[in-house]
């Protein structure tokens, strides 16, 4: 019996490792290779980049590699900005297509229920499904807004950072991710202090747009779950906490 249990655990570990490797490869192809290839072709078509030199007898792998890494844009800043925007477009498209998967859509419905419940509490209304139903799904302090700010900051920052060596670009981008996250957090925190101001509205607008996808209209049972979850979480808060003090609706 112990041997069977050990073999099962080994199989589960191998499956988990395989899933992680597949996920990493998929993300590299979808969010690195594909946007880069599309941006390269776009810049070459517009005459904004020089095409790579490809030998007549080059293999298909060498050809793809050349179009990925050997295209020479005339402006690296414009190229990196375009590449970041294309990558963001791929991300939004992936989220949009996933929203049609039944289980994912149900998760997004619970996300909408959470936001409606938080809005109800912040307005000082009784936490009931009827009161929650009439609230908006899009919350300006959602983690989705933070995610969009992270993407925007990364696009701007990495557009001005360029090294000739590909490996050095990758290392620097990975190393600077904590800086990107920190800057994004400070931007959100500063903007949240002026919630009624134009800066806050502008910074949260992309996130609100994305929440049209990541939140869906919930039913009464989902609102009841969200209300119960909020009531339980409020037991951990100081008795003087108010709706305005709720900093993030995840």
C-alpha positions, 0 to 999 in steps of 0.5 A: 500500500505505501508503494502505491501511495508513493507512486501516486504522489510521484505521478501527481508531482510529475503531472504538476511539473508538466502543467507548469512547464506547459503553462510557461511555454504557452505564456511565452508563445502567447505573450512574448513571441506572438506579439513580438512577431506581429509587431515586427511584421507591422513595422516592416510593412509600414517601413519603420523597420529593416527586414532581417537578412535570411539565407536562401537555404535557411530552415523554417526555424532559422527564418522564424528566429530571424523575424523574431529577434533580428528585425531592426526598428528605426525607433526602439521606443516606438517599437517597444510601446507598440509591442507592449500595446499588442501584448496587452491586446493579446491579454484582453483577447484571452480574457474575453475568450475565456469569459465564454467558458462556463466555469470561468463565467461563473467565477466572473459572476461571483466577482460581480456579486462581490463588487455589488455587495461592496458598493451596497455596504459603502453606501450604507445600505442594508446588505440584501440581494435587492439592494445589491442588484441595483449597484454597479459591477465595475468598482474603481478599486478592484484588483483588475484596475491595479493589473491594468496600471501594472501593464501600463507602467511596464509598457512605459518603463520597458519602452525606454530600456533597451539592450542589444543582448536579448538575454540581458533584456529579459533579465532586466525586465524580470529584475525590474518587475518588483519596481513596476509593481511598486510604482503601480501600487504607489500610483493607485494609492495616490490616485485613491486619495483623490477618488473624485479627481480626474487623475483617479478616474483616468488611472482607473478607466482601463480597469473599469473597461476590463471589468466589463469582461471580468465581472458579470451579472450575478444571481440572488444566490451568488449575491447571498454568498458575497453578502455572507462573505463580507459580513464574516470579513467585517467581524475582523475589522474595527467597529468604527470602520466605514465604507470609505475605508474599504481600500480594495474590492478584489 
